Amino acid sequence: MRRFLVGMASMSLLLGGCATTSEVNQSRLDLIKERNELVCGVSGKIPGFSFLESDGRYQGIDVDICKAFAAAFVGNPDKVQYRPLTAAERFTAVRTGEVDLLSRNTTVNLSRDSSGGNGLTFAPVIFHDGQGLMVKRNSRINNINGLARKSICVGSGTTTEQNINDAFEAISLPYTPIKYQDLDQVIQGYSQGRCAAMTSDRSQLAAARSSFASPKDHIILEDVLSKEPLAPASLGGDQKLSDAMRWVIYSLISAEEQGITKDNIDEKLKMAKENSQLKPLRRFLGVEGDLGEKLGLDNDFVVKVIRATGNYGEIYDRHLGPDSDVPIPRSLNEIYTKGGVHISPPFN
C-alpha cells in the first residue's frame, strides 16, 4: 500500500499536478528550510516593486518582502533565489513548484483565491492599488472618453485586460486593445507609438513613467478603473506555508504600529528581555511564549525580519517614498492609525 501511495504522488508530479498523498504532510515551508533557500517569483521589470539593477541586484518592495520571508523561514534575508516571471508564467510557476511563492505585484481576486480558479492562497495585501491609464501630455486626451476608438496597450492574460474591457463596455466606448505578454513589452509598445495609451496599475504606470527620458511629457489620467489589492501568493492547500507568510506580513505592519524599526530593534529586544511586565512586546519579539513555533518558525522570527528589512513603513519609504525614484503617496497604504487600511491582528 505504501509503495502504491508513493507511486501515485510521483505520478502526480510527473503530470504537473499538485503534490498529494505522501507529500501532504510536508509543507513547502519544510522544503524551503531543507534547501536553506527561498525561490521567490518576481517581475524584475517594475521600478519600485521588483527591478533588476545594472549591478545585478534586485530592488523594490516586492523584493524586500522576499527578503523578509527568507529571514523568517531560513534565518537569512540573502538566501533568496529570484525568479523573474511574466504575468502569463507566474501561476504555472507556483503550481509546478518552479517557485516557492510569488511576490510579484499580483492582484487578489476570487478566481485566483478559489480552488476552482488558480488555486492560490494569498498573504495580506502589501499594496492597495487601482488600474489607470497613461497618455502623452500633448495628446489632448484628458479622460477615458477621449480614448474612444483609440488603441490601448495592455498586458495579455491579466486582470488588467479584463478590467479595461469591463470599464469600456460599461460606458459603451469602443477601443482597440494591443496585447503584449509582459509589462516591458507594453511600455515599449506605448513608447514606440503603437497605441494612444497604456493601461496598468497606477503604481506600474508611475514606475514606467519614471524611466522615460521626459517623464513630464506623460500624464496618468484621473480615471481609476478598478481596485487592485496586490499581495504575495502561494499554492492553495498548504496552510503551514500560508500561515507563516501571513504572519510575516503582519509582523512588518505591527512593527510599524509599535514604532519598532531596523535601527531600534535591538534596543526594543533588550527592553523586552529586561522587563518581564512588557508581555505583548515579549511575545511579539519571541522573548516568551511559542508564537513562532506555532507557525513552524523560530520564536524570534520577528526580530530576524525587522533586522533584515525594517518595518512596513521603512520598506515603503525606501522604494516608493518621496525621496525614492518612484514616489507614490502612501494614501490607503498607511497604517490604520494614520488614515490607511493596513492593520495587524494581535500577536497572542
C-alpha positions as CSV (number, residue, x, y, z in Angstrom):
1,M,0.0,0.0,0.0
2,R,2.8,2.4,0.9
3,R,4.5,1.8,-2.5
4,F,1.2,2.4,-4.2
5,L,0.7,5.8,-2.5
6,V,4.3,6.9,-3.2
7,G,3.8,5.9,-6.8
8,M,0.6,7.9,-7.1
9,A,2.4,11.0,-5.6
10,S,5.2,10.6,-8.1
11,M,2.8,10.3,-11.0
12,S,1.0,13.5,-9.9
13,L,4.3,15.4,-10.0
14,L,5.1,13.9,-13.5
15,L,1.8,15.1,-14.7
16,G,2.4,18.6,-13.4
17,G,-0.3,18.3,-10.7
18,C,-0.2,19.4,-7.1
19,A,1.6,17.2,-4.7
20,T,-0.6,14.7,-3.0
21,T,-0.7,11.7,-0.6
22,S,2.9,11.1,0.7
23,E,3.6,14.8,0.3
24,V,0.5,16.1,2.1
25,N,2.3,16.1,5.4
26,Q,5.3,18.0,4.1
27,S,4.7,21.7,3.6
28,R,6.6,23.7,1.1
29,L,7.9,25.6,4.1
30,D,9.7,22.4,5.1
31,L,11.3,22.1,1.7
32,I,12.4,25.7,1.9
33,K,14.1,25.0,5.2
34,E,15.7,21.8,3.9
35,R,17.0,23.7,0.9
36,N,18.1,26.6,3.1
37,E,17.0,29.0,0.3
38,L,13.7,30.6,-0.8
39,V,12.8,30.6,-4.5
40,C,10.8,33.8,-4.9
41,G,8.9,34.6,-8.1
42,V,9.1,38.3,-9.0
43,S,8.6,40.5,-12.1
44,G,12.1,42.2,-12.2
45,K,10.8,44.9,-14.6
46,I,8.9,47.3,-12.3
47,P,10.9,50.0,-10.6
48,G,9.9,50.5,-7.0
49,F,8.4,46.9,-6.8
50,S,10.9,44.5,-8.3
51,F,13.6,45.6,-10.7
52,L,16.9,44.2,-11.8
53,E,19.5,46.9,-11.4
54,S,22.6,47.2,-13.6
55,D,24.8,45.7,-10.8
56,G,22.7,42.5,-10.9
57,R,20.8,43.1,-7.7
58,Y,17.0,43.1,-7.4
59,Q,15.4,46.0,-5.7
60,G,11.9,47.0,-4.7
61,I,9.1,46.5,-2.2
62,D,8.3,43.0,-3.6
63,V,12.0,42.1,-3.3
64,D,12.1,43.2,0.3
65,I,9.1,41.0,1.0
66,C,11.0,38.1,-0.4
67,K,13.9,39.0,2.0
68,A,11.5,39.2,4.9
69,F,10.2,35.7,4.1
70,A,13.7,34.4,3.8
71,A,14.8,35.9,7.1
72,A,11.8,34.3,8.9
73,F,12.0,30.9,7.1
74,V,15.7,30.2,7.0
75,G,17.2,33.0,9.1
76,N,19.0,34.8,6.3
77,P,17.5,37.5,4.0
78,D,20.2,36.9,1.4
79,K,19.2,33.2,1.0
80,V,16.8,34.1,-1.9
81,Q,16.9,33.0,-5.5
82,Y,14.8,35.5,-7.5
83,R,12.9,34.0,-10.5
84,P,11.7,36.7,-13.0
85,L,8.3,35.7,-14.3
86,T,5.9,37.2,-16.8
87,A,2.2,37.6,-15.9
88,A,1.4,34.6,-18.1
89,E,4.1,32.4,-16.4
90,R,3.5,33.3,-12.7
91,F,0.7,31.0,-11.7
92,T,2.0,28.0,-13.6
93,A,5.4,28.5,-11.8
94,V,3.6,28.2,-8.5
95,R,1.6,25.2,-9.4
96,T,4.5,23.2,-10.8
97,G,6.8,24.1,-8.0
98,E,9.2,26.2,-10.1
99,V,9.0,28.8,-7.3
100,D,8.0,28.5,-3.7
101,L,5.8,31.6,-3.7
102,L,5.1,34.8,-5.6
103,S,6.0,38.3,-4.5
104,R,5.1,39.8,-7.8
105,N,2.5,42.6,-8.0
106,T,-0.4,40.1,-8.2
107,T,-4.0,41.2,-7.6
108,V,-6.1,39.3,-5.2
109,N,-9.4,38.2,-6.6
110,L,-12.0,35.4,-6.1
111,S,-11.0,33.4,-9.1
112,R,-7.3,33.3,-8.1
113,D,-8.0,32.6,-4.5
114,S,-10.5,29.7,-5.1
115,S,-9.9,26.0,-5.6
116,G,-11.9,26.3,-8.8
117,G,-9.7,29.0,-10.2
118,N,-5.9,29.3,-10.0
119,G,-5.9,27.6,-6.6
120,L,-3.7,30.1,-4.8
121,T,-3.6,31.3,-1.3
122,F,-2.9,35.0,-0.7
123,A,-1.0,36.6,2.1
124,P,-2.2,40.0,3.4
125,V,-2.2,42.9,0.9
126,I,1.1,44.8,0.8
127,F,0.0,47.5,-1.6
128,H,-3.5,48.8,-2.4
129,D,-3.6,50.0,-6.0
130,G,-6.0,50.8,-8.8
131,Q,-5.8,50.4,-12.6
132,G,-5.3,53.6,-14.6
133,L,-4.4,55.0,-18.0
134,M,-1.4,56.9,-19.2
135,V,-1.2,59.1,-22.3
136,K,1.1,61.6,-23.8
137,R,0.6,65.1,-22.5
138,N,0.3,66.5,-26.0
139,S,-2.4,64.0,-27.0
140,R,-5.1,66.4,-25.6
141,I,-6.7,63.3,-24.0
142,N,-8.0,64.3,-20.6
143,N,-10.1,61.4,-19.5
144,I,-11.3,57.9,-20.5
145,N,-13.9,59.3,-23.0
146,G,-11.0,60.8,-25.1
147,L,-9.8,57.2,-25.8
148,A,-12.9,56.3,-27.9
149,R,-11.8,54.3,-30.9
150,K,-8.2,54.6,-29.9
151,S,-5.7,51.8,-29.4
152,I,-4.5,50.9,-25.9
153,C,-1.5,48.8,-25.0
154,V,-2.3,46.2,-22.3
155,G,-0.8,43.0,-20.8
156,S,-2.4,39.8,-22.1
157,G,-3.9,37.3,-19.6
158,T,-4.0,39.7,-16.7
159,T,-6.8,41.2,-14.6
160,T,-5.7,44.5,-16.3
161,E,-7.0,43.2,-19.6
162,Q,-10.4,42.1,-18.1
163,N,-10.8,45.4,-16.2
164,I,-10.3,47.6,-19.2
165,N,-12.8,45.5,-21.2
166,D,-15.3,45.8,-18.4
167,A,-14.8,49.6,-18.0
168,F,-15.1,50.4,-21.7
169,E,-18.1,48.1,-22.2
170,A,-19.8,49.7,-19.2
171,I,-19.9,53.1,-20.9
172,S,-20.2,51.6,-24.5
173,L,-16.8,53.0,-25.5
174,P,-15.2,51.2,-28.4
175,Y,-11.4,50.8,-28.4
176,T,-8.7,48.5,-29.8
177,P,-6.5,46.5,-27.4
178,I,-2.9,46.0,-28.4
179,K,-1.9,42.9,-26.3
180,Y,1.6,42.1,-25.0
181,Q,3.0,39.2,-22.9
182,D,4.6,41.4,-20.2
183,L,4.8,44.9,-18.9
184,D,8.1,45.7,-20.5
185,Q,6.6,45.0,-23.9
186,V,3.5,47.1,-23.0
187,I,5.8,50.0,-22.2
188,Q,7.8,49.6,-25.4
189,G,4.7,49.5,-27.5
190,Y,3.4,52.7,-25.9
191,S,6.8,54.4,-26.2
192,Q,7.1,53.5,-29.8
193,G,3.7,55.0,-30.6
194,R,1.8,51.8,-31.3
195,C,-1.0,52.8,-29.0
196,A,-2.5,56.1,-27.8
197,A,-2.5,55.0,-24.2
198,M,-1.2,52.2,-22.0
199,T,-3.1,50.7,-19.0
200,S,-1.8,49.0,-15.9
201,D,-1.9,49.5,-12.2
202,R,-1.3,53.2,-11.4
203,S,1.8,52.2,-9.4
204,Q,3.2,50.5,-12.5
205,L,2.3,53.5,-14.7
206,A,4.3,55.7,-12.3
207,A,7.2,53.3,-12.3
208,A,7.2,53.2,-16.1
209,R,7.0,56.9,-16.4
210,S,10.0,57.4,-14.1
211,S,12.2,55.5,-16.6
212,F,11.2,57.7,-19.6
213,A,13.6,60.3,-20.9
214,S,11.0,63.0,-20.3
215,P,8.6,61.8,-17.6
216,K,6.7,65.2,-17.6
217,D,5.6,64.6,-21.2
218,H,3.3,61.8,-19.9
219,I,0.2,62.0,-17.7
220,I,-1.7,59.5,-15.7
221,L,-5.4,60.2,-16.1
222,E,-7.6,60.7,-13.1
223,D,-9.9,57.7,-14.1
224,V,-9.4,54.7,-11.8
225,L,-10.8,51.6,-13.4
226,S,-10.6,49.1,-10.6
227,K,-9.5,48.0,-7.2
228,E,-6.1,46.3,-7.3
229,P,-5.0,44.9,-3.9
230,L,-1.6,43.4,-4.5
231,A,-0.4,40.5,-2.3
232,P,2.1,37.7,-2.2
233,A,0.7,34.2,-3.1
234,S,1.5,30.6,-2.6
235,L,-0.1,27.3,-3.6
236,G,-3.5,26.7,-2.1
237,G,-3.9,23.9,0.5
238,D,-0.5,24.5,2.1
239,Q,-1.7,26.0,5.4
240,K,1.7,25.8,7.1
241,L,3.4,28.0,4.4
242,S,0.4,30.4,4.0
243,D,0.2,30.9,7.8
244,A,3.9,31.7,8.0
245,M,3.7,34.1,5.1
246,R,0.6,35.8,6.6
247,W,2.2,36.5,9.9
248,V,5.5,37.7,8.4
249,I,3.5,40.4,6.6
250,Y,1.6,41.2,9.8
251,S,4.8,41.4,11.7
252,L,6.0,44.2,9.3
253,I,2.8,46.1,9.9
254,S,2.6,45.5,13.6
255,A,6.2,46.7,14.0
256,E,5.3,50.0,12.3
257,E,2.3,50.3,14.6
258,Q,4.6,49.9,17.6
259,G,7.4,52.1,16.3
260,I,9.8,49.2,16.1
261,T,12.4,49.9,13.4
262,K,15.5,48.4,11.9
263,D,17.6,50.9,13.9
264,N,15.9,50.3,17.3
265,I,15.0,46.6,17.1
266,D,18.0,45.6,19.3
267,E,17.1,48.2,21.9
268,K,13.5,47.0,21.9
269,L,14.7,43.4,22.3
270,K,16.9,44.4,25.2
271,M,14.0,46.2,26.8
272,A,11.7,43.2,26.4
273,K,14.3,40.8,28.0
274,E,14.9,43.1,31.0
275,N,11.3,43.9,31.8
276,S,9.0,40.9,32.4
277,Q,6.0,43.1,32.6
278,L,6.1,44.0,28.9
279,K,4.1,40.9,28.0
280,P,2.9,42.0,24.5
281,L,6.4,43.1,23.4
282,R,8.0,40.0,24.8
283,R,5.6,37.8,22.9
284,F,6.0,39.8,19.7
285,L,9.8,39.6,19.8
286,G,9.8,35.9,20.9
287,V,11.3,36.5,24.3
288,E,8.5,34.4,25.9
289,G,5.8,32.2,24.5
290,D,5.9,30.0,21.4
291,L,4.2,32.0,18.7
292,G,6.9,31.3,16.2
293,E,6.8,27.6,16.9
294,K,3.1,27.6,16.1
295,L,4.0,28.7,12.6
296,G,6.9,26.4,12.2
297,L,9.3,29.3,12.6
298,D,11.8,30.3,15.3
299,N,10.1,32.2,18.1
300,D,12.3,35.3,17.4
301,F,11.3,35.3,13.7
302,V,10.0,38.9,14.0
303,V,13.4,40.1,15.2
304,K,15.1,38.5,12.2
305,V,12.6,40.1,9.8
306,I,12.9,43.6,11.2
307,R,16.7,43.4,11.3
308,A,16.6,42.4,7.7
309,T,14.2,44.8,6.2
310,G,12.8,47.2,8.8
311,N,9.1,47.6,9.3
312,Y,6.5,48.0,6.5
313,G,6.8,51.8,6.5
314,E,10.5,51.6,6.1
315,I,10.2,49.3,3.2
316,Y,7.6,51.6,1.6
317,D,9.7,54.7,2.1
318,R,12.8,53.1,0.8
319,H,11.3,52.2,-2.6
320,L,8.1,54.3,-3.0
321,G,8.6,57.2,-0.6
322,P,9.1,60.9,-1.5
323,D,12.9,60.6,-1.9
324,S,12.7,57.4,-4.0
325,D,12.9,57.1,-7.8
326,V,9.2,56.2,-7.9
327,P,7.4,58.4,-5.4
328,I,3.9,57.3,-4.7
329,P,1.9,58.8,-1.8
330,R,1.0,56.2,0.8
331,S,-2.7,57.0,0.9
332,L,-4.5,53.8,1.6
333,N,-1.2,52.1,2.3
334,E,-0.7,54.0,5.5
335,I,-1.3,52.1,8.8
336,Y,-4.8,52.4,10.2
337,T,-3.8,55.0,12.9
338,K,-2.7,57.4,10.1
339,G,-5.8,57.0,8.0
340,G,-4.8,54.0,5.9
341,V,-6.1,50.4,5.8
342,H,-3.1,48.4,6.9
343,I,-3.7,46.8,10.3
344,S,-2.3,43.8,12.1
345,P,-4.2,41.3,14.2
346,P,-2.8,40.9,17.7
347,F,0.2,38.6,18.3
348,N,-1.1,36.5,21.2
